[in-house]
């Protein structure tokens, strides 16, 4: 968490190229390291999102790690509200929450690189063949898009549904007086690169992206002979200080993180 916060301190804030970040101007703090608090779980109110953790096909070992994580938070003084239900999760189809803007965005980015870029569009990328075969179908799908995000009916519906999701999450945060909501980052073990067939249960794409609310993932243990499982903590807009404290306290209570065995430690400069 310390490493993540150090990076966050550098990248957070207003970006003139992204109007969405303009609102952050009044919420930026001097340093988010001030919220690294090993006692932050004491008295915190944590909501459990079983709609994500206990989804169909969830891996039993991941669920066991999740229950252990909840027990750790209880022992550290957190008040666990279990479950918290967000009705909009079941009411809004998942494919009606995304704006299909990938082609528009990547084309704009590639154009910004100027003539030195080896490719200037998504079509160029596809023609080059320089991508992993597992994503070919997705690239070709997005290449068919002709509307801009502003004119696409799917994007209009997605924006409406995203607002519904924000309202639904905020209603539960307020009703239960929650500091954060928690669920497994994935309900299944990690897939190998290129594997698109085994169960995945990728919860990290389901809530934070569609609300725009901050979420932070910390290790919650290992499954199936050493595969990592993650715990995701999500809060309302601008709740990064709270999430940092909760994640840091959980990390120190569990010590699940294992440094990569193939990477040596970086020596401190003298």
N, C-alpha and C positions, 0 to 999 in steps of 0.2 A: 504493500500500500504506500509505503514511503516513496518508492520509485515512481509509482503512478502519480502521486501528488506532485512530485518534483517536475514531471513532464507536464502535468496539468497547469502548474503555475506558469509555465512558459507559453502554452498554446491557448489558454483561456482568454477571452476578451473579444473586442470588436474587430471584425475583418471587413474592410471596405468592399471586398469582392462578394460579400455574403450579407445581404440586408437582414437576414434572420438574426444575426448576431448583434444587431444594433441595440436591442433591449438589454444586453448584458452590461452596457456602460454604467448603469446605476446599481449593478449587483456585484461587480468585481471587488474582491478584497485584496489586501496587500500581499498576503501569502496564505495559501490553504494549508500549509504545514502547521498553522496554529490550531487546527482542528484534529490533529493526531492525538487521540485521547484514549488510553487503555481502559478507562472507566465508563466510556460512553454508553455501554449497554445497560448500565444500572438505571432502572426506572424508564427505559425506552419502551414505547408501545409498538410492537411489531405485528403486522397482519400477515397471515399465512394464505397464500393464493393456491388452493388445492386445484383450481381449474387448470393450472399450469403443471403443478407437481405430479398430480395423479391422472394425467392425460392417458388416453388409450395407448397401450404398448409401452408404458413407462418401465424402465429397467428396475427390477427389485433392489439391486445393490445401490443404485442411485437414490432410490427412495429411502433406503436404510441410512445412507449418509445424510440425507436431508433431515430425517428424524433426529439423528445424532446432533446435527447443527442446531436444531430447535432446542434440544436439551441443553446444549452449551449456553445458548443465549438465556434460557431460563435460569441456569445456575449463576450466570453473571448478573442477574437482577432484572432482566427484561420481562415485560408483561406480554405474553404471547396470546394474540386473539386468533382463534383457529376454528372454522375457516372464515375468511373474508370473501364474499361473493361479488363479482363485478358482472351484473346481468348483460351488459353490452358485449362481453366476450362471447357469449353464446348467441346473441341476437345479430351480430354483424358478421357476415361471411369474411373469412380471412382475405380472400382475393379482392374484396371490396374496400380494403384499407390502404392499398398501395397505389401511388401515382406512377404510371409507367414512364418515367422521365429519364431513364438511363441513356437512351440514344441522344437526347437533347443535351444532357449534361456532359457526356464524354466527348461529343463533337465540339462543344464550346471549349472544353479544356484543351483538346488537341489543337484547335485553332489558335488558342492563346500561346502555344509553344513556338509558333512561327514556322518559317520554311525549313528550319533545321530538324524538325520532327520527321522521323521516318514514315509516320502515318498521320493523316489529317482528318480521319473520320472513322466511325465504327465500320463502315463498309471496307475501308482500307485494312483494318485489323482482320476482318473475316477473310479477305482475299489473301492476306499474308500467310494465313495458316499458323501463325505463331501464338498459339494459345493451347491450353490443355483441352484434350478432346472432350472431357466431361462437361465443359461449359459451352460447347458448340451450339447445342439446341437453344440455349438461352440467348446467346449472341444473335442467332438468326431470328429468334422471336422478336427481340427488341429492334432489330434492323427493319422490320416490317412497319414499325410505327411511323405514321406520317403527320399526325397532329402534334402541335407544341403542347407542353404541359398546361398552358393557359387555356387552350382551346379544346383539350381532350375531355370528353364526357366522363371517362373513367377517373380522371384526376379530380374533376369537380365532385363526383360522388365520394372519392377517397377523402377529400378535404372535409366534407360534411361528416363522414364517419370518424375521422380523426378527432374532430371536435366532440363528437358524442363519446368517444373513448376517454378524452380528457375530462369531460364532465362526469363520466361514470367513475373514474378513478378518484377524482377529487371528492365526490360524494362519499365514497367509502372512507377515504382518509379523514374527512371531517366527522362523519358519523361515529367512527370508532376512535377518533382522536389519535391517529397513527403517526408515528415518526417515519415509518418505512413499511414497505411490503416486501416479502421474500418468497423465493421459489427457486428450484434448480435452474441453472443457466441452460443446461440441456437435461432432458429427462432420460437420455440414453448415453452410453459411452461414446467418446469421439469416434467419428468415421475416419478411415484412411482416405488420403487425398484421392479423388476420383471415384470414390464409392458413393453412388447415388441410390443404392437399393436397400441397404440395411436400415433398421429403424433409427431415426435421428432425434426427434423430439426437441428441436431447436427453439427453446423458449425465448432466447435473447432477441429474436426478430419479431416477437409477438406483441409486446406492450410498450417498451421504451421508444422504439422508432415511431410508432403511430401516435403517441401522445407528445413526443418531444421532451418528455420528462427525463431527468438524469437517472442513471442506473450504474451500479458498480458491482463487479464480480470479484469474489475472493475464493480461494481454494476451500473445498469442504471435505477433502479426502480423496481416496482412490478406490477404483473398482476394477474387477477383472484383471488381477495381477499387474496393477500399476498404472491403469489409465485414469487420468485426472477427472474429477467432478467439481463443478463450480456452484457457488451460491450467489444468486443475484439479489441485490438490494435496490429497490426503486422507491423514489420519493416524488414529491410535488416539484414543480419548477423552482429553481434556485435553492434546492435543498442539499446541494453538494456538501456544505460544511457538516450537516447532520450525517449524511451517508459516509463521508470520510471517517468521522469518528466511530460510527458503528462498525464499519469494515475493519478499521485498525484494531478496535477492541476485540472483534471476533478472531482476527488473525493472531493476535497475541495470546488469546485463550486456547487456540487449537494448534498452532505451529504446523499446519498441513503442508505449507509450501516446501518443495524440494528443489534446490538449485539444479540446473541441467548437468548431468554427469559428464557431458562432452565439452563443457565450456569452462575454462579456468576463471577464477576470480580476477577481476580487474584490480590491478595494484593501484593504490592511492599515490598521486604525484607527490614527490618530496620537494 
